[in-house]
Amino acid sequence: MILAATAMCGWAANDSKTLKVKLDLVDFGDTVVVYRSGHDNQTFTGQNGKFEFELQVDNVGQGLLLQPRLMRGDMENPRYYNIPLVGGEEMRVWDTDKTRYDVDGTGFYADYHKVDLFNENAAKESHANAKKYRDMRNDKTISKEARDKFYTEVYEPSHDRYQQALTDYIKANSKQEAAVWLLRSISDFEKMKEAFQMLDVSVREGRMKPIYDKLVKDEEKRIKEEEEEKEAAKKQAAGLDAPTFTLNDIQGKPLALESLRGKYVILDFWGSWCGWCIKGFPMMKEYYAKYPGKFEILGVDCNDTEAKWKAAVEKHQLPWLHVYCPKGATLLSDYGITGFPTKIIIGPDGKIVKTIVGEDPAFYTLLDELFK
């Protein structure tokens, strides 16, 4: 059920940096957290999902309304709401059944309500077909040919229609500030930039410009990371000779990877600052004891001071070999390391067997396959 946009009353005239917020959320509780990137979280209290508060908004941006339990890591049936943040306005957010929500209010938010409903309706066919395609991929009784046929003949055309609808709306409503938010749903980077140019100069150069600038920055970052991952994959591919190196061990003596030739070696790229690296140590220690003499682990500490490295090895009682990778060393580049932890299994012949990024159970499954 979609409620009609409601005029907001009871507040005095607003200044250009103050956003006045009213929330009416079903079974939400009495506390809401406002999360904004680059800002401290703000917590507000209300009663039975009803809240009134003010935010200072220096630049237009995006925020989240969260239940406090999500901040504690309790993600069961999460309740959170993406909201645009625009100073000098009044915003109302409400839901009716916890499955969807609406945003409206004065000025910008009245238009945003229309844009949001348009986007929701325009996306229905494409999103439904995307879900059906995902279900087909998980159904082992459906052939690859049938899945590919559905993708090219059904999903792709519906997605193209959705993308065209977004562009058409922006072109037809070029002076509407809220139309900028539709750029977030345009999947092709170049088409997104073209759509931005369709907007009136008053919108392009006005208070909505930070939204576009962030979209461009985020997409350029994603493209760069994707290119780095491709390059990393080339350097980490199975069958390649593992780049040789010599680094100082925990006693300050040189240790060469070449000296371990003839046995399986696991290079563990980690750091004392890396939470997931630390979380993985108990299982690593368990497997190191499970297959004694079958492989060696060589921990490669990165982005640490020597003191913190040695303290972490001692604190977590890590029984394998360790070396320290100093700043300026080319080792991370040589192996294409883009994330931590990264574990690279090297065979007795010095060739890469497998690379696993992150704390992944697949690593231990592979060890069982190799050494059982």
One Martini backbone bead per residue (centre of mass of N, CA, C, O) as a GRO file, in nm:
protein
  372
    1MET     BB    1   0.096   0.036   0.023
    2ILE     BB    2   0.039   0.376  -0.084
    3LEU     BB    3   0.092   0.677   0.036
    4ALA     BB    4   0.027   0.987   0.040
    5ALA     BB    5   0.147   1.277   0.030
    6THR     BB    6   0.252   1.480   0.314
    7ALA     BB    7   0.220   1.748   0.478
    8MET     BB    8   0.425   1.956   0.679
    9CYS     BB    9   0.392   2.042   1.025
   10GLY     BB   10   0.500   2.242   1.316
   11TRP     BB   11   0.733   2.400   1.179
   12ALA     BB   12   0.960   2.606   1.125
   13ALA     BB   13   1.155   2.767   0.947
   14ASN     BB   14   1.420   2.680   0.736
   15ASP     BB   15   1.742   2.617   0.691
   16SER     BB   16   1.999   2.522   0.461
   17LYS     BB   17   2.123   2.289   0.689
   18THR     BB   18   1.842   2.186   0.784
   19LEU     BB   19   1.702   1.867   0.868
   20LYS     BB   20   1.375   1.757   0.892
   21VAL     BB   21   1.249   1.472   1.080
   22LYS     BB   22   1.004   1.210   1.007
   23LEU     BB   23   0.890   0.910   1.172
   24ASP     BB   24   0.686   0.607   1.060
   25LEU     BB   25   0.745   0.294   1.211
   26VAL     BB   26   0.691  -0.033   1.213
   27ASP     BB   27   0.815  -0.198   1.471
   28PHE     BB   28   1.105  -0.040   1.546
   29GLY     BB   29   1.097   0.134   1.801
   30ASP     BB   30   1.284   0.386   2.018
   31THR     BB   31   1.545   0.363   1.818
   32VAL     BB   32   1.771   0.559   1.608
   33VAL     BB   33   2.016   0.539   1.348
   34VAL     BB   34   2.245   0.766   1.193
   35TYR     BB   35   2.414   0.705   0.889
   36ARG     BB   36   2.728   0.871   0.787
   37SER     BB   37   2.966   0.926   0.587
   38GLY     BB   38   3.205   1.102   0.781
   39HIS     BB   39   3.030   1.050   1.042
   40ASP     BB   40   2.884   1.043   1.324
   41ASN     BB   41   2.678   0.874   1.491
   42GLN     BB   42   2.322   0.906   1.538
   43THR     BB   43   2.095   0.919   1.819
   44PHE     BB   44   1.738   0.851   1.851
   45THR     BB   45   1.437   0.913   2.021
   46GLY     BB   46   1.114   0.755   2.077
   47GLN     BB   47   0.781   0.611   1.984
   48ASN     BB   48   0.689   0.349   1.822
   49GLY     BB   49   0.846   0.468   1.547
   50LYS     BB   50   0.837   0.771   1.648
   51PHE     BB   51   0.998   1.065   1.501
   52GLU     BB   52   1.186   1.375   1.591
   53PHE     BB   53   1.441   1.553   1.400
   54GLU     BB   54   1.772   1.695   1.347
   55LEU     BB   55   1.995   1.782   1.071
   56GLN     BB   56   2.317   1.850   0.961
   57VAL     BB   57   2.364   1.968   0.612
   58ASP     BB   58   2.619   2.063   0.406
   59ASN     BB   59   2.587   1.812   0.206
   60VAL     BB   60   2.470   1.631  -0.021
   61GLY     BB   61   2.341   1.292   0.051
   62GLN     BB   62   2.377   0.975   0.212
   63GLY     BB   63   2.172   0.756   0.419
   64LEU     BB   64   2.095   0.579   0.733
   65LEU     BB   65   1.840   0.388   0.884
   66LEU     BB   66   1.874   0.228   1.207
   67GLN     BB   67   1.892  -0.029   1.401
   68PRO     BB   68   2.093  -0.081   1.669
   69ARG     BB   69   2.150  -0.394   1.631
   70LEU     BB   70   2.318  -0.365   1.370
   71MET     BB   71   2.570  -0.239   1.518
   72ARG     BB   72   2.602  -0.534   1.677
   73GLY     BB   73   2.544  -0.768   1.436
   74ASP     BB   74   2.227  -0.794   1.413
   75MET     BB   75   2.087  -0.942   1.099
   76GLU     BB   76   1.803  -1.013   1.169
   77ASN     BB   77   1.581  -0.874   1.000
   78PRO     BB   78   1.660  -0.608   0.865
   79ARG     BB   79   1.637  -0.246   0.945
   80TYR     BB   80   1.663  -0.026   0.665
   81TYR     BB   81   1.719   0.321   0.527
   82ASN     BB   82   1.743   0.490   0.242
   83ILE     BB   83   1.855   0.838   0.233
   84PRO     BB   84   1.825   1.152   0.153
   85LEU     BB   85   2.037   1.451   0.211
   86VAL     BB   86   1.871   1.773   0.262
   87GLY     BB   87   1.895   2.083   0.318
   88GLY     BB   88   1.616   2.289   0.391
   89GLU     BB   89   1.423   2.050   0.480
   90GLU     BB   90   1.142   1.815   0.485
   91MET     BB   91   1.108   1.479   0.622
   92ARG     BB   92   0.936   1.169   0.541
   93VAL     BB   93   0.917   0.841   0.696
   94TRP     BB   94   0.747   0.537   0.582
   95ASP     BB   95   0.558   0.247   0.680
   96THR     BB   96   0.332  -0.059   0.670
   97ASP     BB   97   0.503  -0.377   0.645
   98LYS     BB   98   0.838  -0.389   0.627
   99THR     BB   99   0.889  -0.414   0.290
  100ARG     BB  100   0.847  -0.098   0.267
  101TYR     BB  101   0.913   0.250   0.168
  102ASP     BB  102   0.869   0.608   0.224
  103VAL     BB  103   0.936   0.939   0.072
  104ASP     BB  104   0.876   1.274   0.191
  105GLY     BB  105   0.780   1.635   0.147
  106THR     BB  106   0.958   1.903   0.079
  107GLY     BB  107   1.031   1.985  -0.222
  108PHE     BB  108   1.251   1.762  -0.293
  109TYR     BB  109   1.076   1.528  -0.154
  110ALA     BB  110   0.833   1.542  -0.338
  111ASP     BB  111   0.996   1.455  -0.590
  112TYR     BB  112   1.127   1.197  -0.477
  113HIS     BB  113   0.869   1.037  -0.451
  114LYS     BB  114   0.816   1.019  -0.755
  115VAL     BB  115   1.087   0.892  -0.840
  116ASP     BB  116   1.071   0.639  -0.663
  117LEU     BB  117   0.810   0.523  -0.789
  118PHE     BB  118   0.908   0.511  -1.074
  119ASN     BB  119   1.148   0.318  -1.028
  120GLU     BB  120   0.990   0.084  -0.908
  121ASN     BB  121   0.811   0.033  -1.160
  122ALA     BB  122   1.034   0.018  -1.385
  123ALA     BB  123   1.187  -0.241  -1.235
  124LYS     BB  124   1.005  -0.491  -1.209
  125GLU     BB  125   1.069  -0.667  -1.458
  126SER     BB  126   1.378  -0.684  -1.427
  127HIS     BB  127   1.385  -0.797  -1.134
  128ALA     BB  128   1.218  -1.051  -1.189
  129ASN     BB  129   1.415  -1.170  -1.404
  130ALA     BB  130   1.664  -1.178  -1.223
  131LYS     BB  131   1.547  -1.379  -1.021
  132LYS     BB  132   1.485  -1.606  -1.221
  133TYR     BB  133   1.778  -1.645  -1.310
  134ARG     BB  134   1.891  -1.724  -1.034
  135ASP     BB  135   1.709  -1.970  -0.999
  136MET     BB  136   1.813  -2.120  -1.252
  137ARG     BB  137   2.111  -2.145  -1.152
  138ASN     BB  138   2.011  -2.325  -0.892
  139ASP     BB  139   1.889  -2.521  -1.108
  140LYS     BB  140   2.003  -2.836  -1.211
  141THR     BB  141   1.763  -2.902  -1.428
  142ILE     BB  142   1.876  -2.660  -1.583
  143SER     BB  143   2.009  -2.565  -1.857
  144LYS     BB  144   2.238  -2.359  -1.995
  145GLU     BB  145   2.080  -2.297  -2.253
  146ALA     BB  146   1.822  -2.197  -2.107
  147ARG     BB  147   1.953  -1.972  -1.946
  148ASP     BB  148   2.076  -1.813  -2.183
  149LYS     BB  149   1.811  -1.762  -2.328
  150PHE     BB  150   1.676  -1.599  -2.105
  151TYR     BB  151   1.886  -1.376  -2.081
  152THR     BB  152   1.878  -1.271  -2.390
  153GLU     BB  153   1.542  -1.277  -2.438
  154VAL     BB  154   1.448  -1.147  -2.146
  155TYR     BB  155   1.630  -0.990  -1.951
  156GLU     BB  156   1.788  -0.786  -2.127
  157PRO     BB  157   1.542  -0.634  -2.249
  158SER     BB  158   1.426  -0.542  -1.973
  159HIS     BB  159   1.676  -0.384  -1.887
  160ASP     BB  160   1.681  -0.188  -2.126
  161ARG     BB  161   1.405  -0.062  -2.068
  162TYR     BB  162   1.476   0.048  -1.793
  163GLN     BB  163   1.714   0.229  -1.877
  164GLN     BB  164   1.546   0.403  -2.077
  165ALA     BB  165   1.345   0.512  -1.868
  166LEU     BB  166   1.548   0.674  -1.708
  167THR     BB  167   1.645   0.859  -1.935
  168ASP     BB  168   1.367   0.977  -2.011
  169TYR     BB  169   1.308   1.109  -1.741
  170ILE     BB  170   1.549   1.299  -1.727
  171LYS     BB  171   1.487   1.450  -1.991
  172ALA     BB  172   1.184   1.538  -1.899
  173ASN     BB  173   1.331   1.628  -1.594
  174SER     BB  174   1.587   1.839  -1.595
  175LYS     BB  175   1.487   2.036  -1.332
  176GLN     BB  176   1.497   1.787  -1.138
  177GLU     BB  177   1.674   1.706  -0.869
  178ALA     BB  178   1.576   1.406  -0.809
  179ALA     BB  179   1.680   1.276  -1.081
  180VAL     BB  180   1.971   1.215  -0.989
  181TRP     BB  181   1.899   0.941  -0.839
  182LEU     BB  182   1.879   0.769  -1.110
  183LEU     BB  183   2.183   0.732  -1.170
  184ARG     BB  184   2.223   0.486  -0.969
  185SER     BB  185   2.056   0.284  -1.189
  186ILE     BB  186   2.279   0.316  -1.399
  187SER     BB  187   2.498   0.069  -1.521
  188ASP     BB  188   2.627   0.250  -1.733
  189PHE     BB  189   2.871   0.474  -1.715
  190GLU     BB  190   2.842   0.639  -1.981
  191LYS     BB  191   2.529   0.673  -1.961
  192MET     BB  192   2.532   0.824  -1.697
  193LYS     BB  193   2.690   1.071  -1.802
  194GLU     BB  194   2.489   1.144  -2.024
  195ALA     BB  195   2.243   1.190  -1.838
  196PHE     BB  196   2.360   1.426  -1.680
  197GLN     BB  197   2.373   1.619  -1.937
  198MET     BB  198   2.049   1.642  -1.954
  199LEU     BB  199   2.061   1.827  -1.738
  200ASP     BB  200   2.029   2.105  -1.604
  201VAL     BB  201   2.258   2.334  -1.504
  202SER     BB  202   2.120   2.389  -1.225
  203VAL     BB  203   2.168   2.087  -1.141
  204ARG     BB  204   2.464   2.018  -1.214
  205GLU     BB  205   2.566   2.298  -1.039
  206GLY     BB  206   2.433   2.230  -0.786
  207ARG     BB  207   2.355   2.059  -0.488
  208MET     BB  208   2.375   1.768  -0.656
  209LYS     BB  209   2.673   1.727  -0.750
  210PRO     BB  210   2.794   1.533  -0.526
  211ILE     BB  211   2.648   1.281  -0.628
  212TYR     BB  212   2.789   1.255  -0.899
  213ASP     BB  213   3.083   1.264  -0.804
  214LYS     BB  214   3.060   1.000  -0.637
  215LEU     BB  215   2.982   0.810  -0.864
  216VAL     BB  216   3.240   0.850  -1.025
  217LYS     BB  217   3.444   0.774  -0.807
  218ASP     BB  218   3.335   0.487  -0.747
  219GLU     BB  219   3.361   0.376  -1.038
  220GLU     BB  220   3.662   0.425  -1.076
  221LYS     BB  221   3.743   0.245  -0.840
  222ARG     BB  222   3.614  -0.017  -0.943
  223ILE     BB  223   3.775  -0.035  -1.206
  224LYS     BB  224   4.052  -0.043  -1.076
  225GLU     BB  225   4.005  -0.298  -0.903
  226GLU     BB  226   3.939  -0.484  -1.141
  227GLU     BB  227   4.215  -0.455  -1.278
  228GLU     BB  228   4.381  -0.556  -1.036
  229GLU     BB  229   4.249  -0.838  -1.024
  230LYS     BB  230   4.336  -0.928  -1.304
  231GLU     BB  231   4.638  -0.900  -1.252
  232ALA     BB  232   4.645  -1.088  -1.008
  233ALA     BB  233   4.542  -1.344  -1.154
  234LYS     BB  234   4.790  -1.368  -1.336
  235LYS     BB  235   5.000  -1.401  -1.091
  236GLN     BB  236   4.807  -1.646  -0.940
  237ALA     BB  237   4.816  -1.869  -1.128
  238ALA     BB  238   4.806  -2.177  -1.199
  239GLY     BB  239   5.147  -2.292  -1.283
  240LEU     BB  240   5.313  -2.078  -1.181
  241ASP     BB  241   5.588  -1.932  -1.088
  242ALA     BB  242   5.704  -1.850  -0.793
  243PRO     BB  243   5.824  -1.586  -0.666
  244THR     BB  244   6.116  -1.498  -0.550
  245PHE     BB  245   6.253  -1.462  -0.206
  246THR     BB  246   6.409  -1.246   0.056
  247LEU     BB  247   6.363  -1.247   0.412
  248ASN     BB  248   6.328  -1.169   0.732
  249ASP     BB  249   6.308  -1.317   1.018
  250ILE     BB  250   6.241  -1.323   1.358
  251GLN     BB  251   6.578  -1.317   1.395
  252GLY     BB  252   6.698  -1.154   1.130
  253LYS     BB  253   6.717  -1.375   0.913
  254PRO     BB  254   6.755  -1.501   0.614
  255LEU     BB  255   6.471  -1.609   0.401
  256ALA     BB  256   6.419  -1.840   0.146
  257LEU     BB  257   6.196  -1.981  -0.057
  258GLU     BB  258   6.393  -2.182  -0.198
  259SER     BB  259   6.453  -2.351   0.075
  260LEU     BB  260   6.146  -2.499   0.038
  261ARG     BB  261   6.199  -2.682  -0.171
  262GLY     BB  262   5.996  -2.996  -0.191
  263LYS     BB  263   5.745  -2.852  -0.060
  264TYR     BB  264   5.475  -2.745   0.073
  265VAL     BB  265   5.361  -2.398   0.048
  266ILE     BB  266   5.226  -2.136   0.260
  267LEU     BB  267   5.133  -1.820   0.186
  268ASP     BB  268   5.076  -1.569   0.446
  269PHE     BB  269   4.909  -1.276   0.406
  270TRP     BB  270   4.954  -1.037   0.673
  271GLY     BB  271   4.830  -0.864   0.982
  272SER     BB  272   4.775  -0.723   1.293
  273TRP     BB  273   4.530  -0.533   1.166
  274CYS     BB  274   4.383  -0.805   1.069
  275GLY     BB  275   4.100  -0.953   1.164
  276TRP     BB  276   4.076  -1.203   0.968
  277CYS     BB  277   4.353  -1.314   1.018
  278ILE     BB  278   4.315  -1.374   1.321
  279LYS     BB  279   4.059  -1.558   1.295
  280GLY     BB  280   4.229  -1.787   1.128
  281PHE     BB  281   4.443  -1.917   1.323
  282PRO     BB  282   4.310  -2.162   1.466
  283MET     BB  283   4.269  -2.330   1.203
  284MET     BB  284   4.562  -2.328   1.110
  285LYS     BB  285   4.673  -2.474   1.361
  286GLU     BB  286   4.506  -2.729   1.325
  287TYR     BB  287   4.627  -2.806   1.037
  288TYR     BB  288   4.924  -2.807   1.115
  289ALA     BB  289   4.870  -3.057   1.311
  290LYS     BB  290   4.720  -3.257   1.117
  291TYR     BB  291   4.982  -3.218   0.892
  292PRO     BB  292   5.266  -3.320   0.965
  293GLY     BB  293   5.510  -3.240   0.718
  294LYS     BB  294   5.326  -3.167   0.453
  295PHE     BB  295   5.368  -2.858   0.536
  296GLU     BB  296   5.439  -2.507   0.498
  297ILE     BB  297   5.437  -2.201   0.673
  298LEU     BB  298   5.459  -1.856   0.543
  299GLY     BB  299   5.462  -1.570   0.704
  300VAL     BB  300   5.358  -1.243   0.568
  301ASP     BB  301   5.423  -0.942   0.683
  302CYS     BB  302   5.209  -0.644   0.650
  303ASN     BB  303   5.185  -0.318   0.730
  304ASP     BB  304   5.408  -0.308   0.962
  305THR     BB  305   5.574  -0.327   1.239
  306GLU     BB  306   5.805  -0.514   1.387
  307ALA     BB  307   5.684  -0.504   1.669
  308LYS     BB  308   5.393  -0.592   1.596
  309TRP     BB  309   5.464  -0.854   1.463
  310LYS     BB  310   5.609  -0.997   1.703
  311ALA     BB  311   5.373  -0.967   1.902
  312ALA     BB  312   5.165  -1.135   1.738
  313VAL     BB  313   5.318  -1.402   1.727
  314GLU     BB  314   5.326  -1.432   2.035
  315LYS     BB  315   5.026  -1.400   2.114
  316HIS     BB  316   4.927  -1.642   1.894
  317GLN     BB  317   5.119  -1.874   1.868
  318LEU     BB  318   5.296  -1.915   1.593
  319PRO     BB  319   5.459  -2.217   1.461
  320TRP     BB  320   5.569  -2.091   1.211
  321LEU     BB  321   5.695  -1.925   0.964
  322HIS     BB  322   5.863  -1.593   0.941
  323VAL     BB  323   5.819  -1.275   0.769
  324TYR     BB  324   5.925  -0.943   0.668
  325CYS     BB  325   5.756  -0.676   0.494
  326PRO     BB  326   5.876  -0.402   0.379
  327LYS     BB  327   5.877  -0.104   0.283
  328GLY     BB  328   5.922  -0.113  -0.079
  329ALA     BB  329   5.856  -0.378  -0.149
  330THR     BB  330   5.766  -0.607  -0.431
  331LEU     BB  331   5.595  -0.855  -0.337
  332LEU     BB  332   5.297  -0.770  -0.367
  333SER     BB  333   5.324  -0.720  -0.672
  334ASP     BB  334   5.436  -0.997  -0.762
  335TYR     BB  335   5.154  -1.138  -0.635
  336GLY     BB  336   4.894  -0.953  -0.643
  337ILE     BB  337   4.813  -0.807  -0.376
  338THR     BB  338   4.467  -0.690  -0.259
  339GLY     BB  339   4.427  -0.878   0.004
  340PHE     BB  340   4.317  -0.964   0.345
  341PRO     BB  341   4.385  -1.252   0.339
  342THR     BB  342   4.648  -1.433   0.158
  343LYS     BB  343   4.661  -1.763   0.004
  344ILE     BB  344   4.950  -1.949  -0.119
  345ILE     BB  345   4.993  -2.240  -0.297
  346ILE     BB  346   5.293  -2.433  -0.310
  347GLY     BB  347   5.466  -2.653  -0.470
  348PRO     BB  348   5.748  -2.854  -0.484
  349ASP     BB  349   5.811  -2.707  -0.780
  350GLY     BB  350   5.723  -2.383  -0.738
  351LYS     BB  351   5.421  -2.386  -0.803
  352ILE     BB  352   5.114  -2.273  -0.836
  353VAL     BB  353   4.804  -2.400  -0.712
  354LYS     BB  354   4.663  -2.173  -0.510
  355THR     BB  355   4.432  -1.896  -0.455
  356ILE     BB  356   4.319  -1.731  -0.144
  357VAL     BB  357   4.083  -1.489  -0.058
  358GLY     BB  358   4.042  -1.483   0.249
  359GLU     BB  359   3.825  -1.638   0.484
  360ASP     BB  360   3.812  -1.967   0.351
  361PRO     BB  361   3.696  -2.293   0.362
  362ALA     BB  362   3.830  -2.388   0.092
  363PHE     BB  363   4.117  -2.414   0.200
  364TYR     BB  364   4.067  -2.670   0.383
  365THR     BB  365   3.955  -2.852   0.167
  366LEU     BB  366   4.217  -2.855   0.001
  367LEU     BB  367   4.402  -2.979   0.215
  368ASP     BB  368   4.249  -3.243   0.232
  369GLU     BB  369   4.290  -3.324  -0.065
  370LEU     BB  370   4.608  -3.319  -0.059
  371PHE     BB  371   4.666  -3.495   0.240
  372LYS     BB  372   4.478  -3.760   0.251
   0.00000   0.00000   0.00000
